[in-house]
């Protein structure tokens, strides 16, 4: 199901909350899944603010790589 959702969104990365085992709602910690075209990564449970920072760090890397590929400064 995760890959199907990923393909339907037409994006290169999808970040989803793992809502199984009551891991999200009303909690300060979260479990997240990062899905790309060739990988599904289950991140460990950690504070939501740390997850946000980790995801944003990865977005910066992805955008920088895309800009480098296009030779954009």
N, C-alpha and C positions, 0 to 999 in steps of 0.2 A: 504494500500500500504506500509506503514512503516514496519509493521510486516513481510510482504512478503519479503521486501528487507533485513530485519534483518536475516531471516531464510536462504535466499540465500547466505549471506556472511559467514555463519557458524562461527560466533563469539559470544562472550557473552555480548558485549556492542557495540552499534553503536552511534556515535555522528554525527548529521546532521545539516547543516545550514537550517534555515527556510527561504526560499526564497520568501515566499508569502508576499504580501504587500510591495514589493521592500525593504525588510528589510536587505539586505546584501551588494549588489554590490555598491562599491564606498563609503561606509559608514565607520565611525570609530566605530560604534556600531553594534551589531549583536543579533539575536534571534536564539537560538540553541535548538535542541531537543535531549535528551539522551534516547535511547531505549535499554532496557534489555529484558530478557526472560519474566519477569513478571511486567514490568513497562514502561510507556512512560512518561517522564518528560519534560515539556516545560519550559525551563529556561527563566527568564525575560530578556528583552533587557538590555544589558550592554556593556561597552567598550570591544572590541575584546581581549585586553590584559588581562582583568579580567576574561573573559570567558576561555581563554587559561589556566590561572592559576587555575581556578576552575576545569577544566577538568583534568589537570595534577595532582591536589591534589586527585581527585577521582581515577585516575589510580594508584597512589602510594598506596592508601588504598586497591584497588583490588589486586595489585601485592603482597602486604604484607599479605593479607588474604590467597591468593593462596600459598604463600611460607610457611605460618604457617600450612596450611592444609597438605602440603607435608613434613613438619618438616625440611625445608631448612633454613639455617641461612645465 
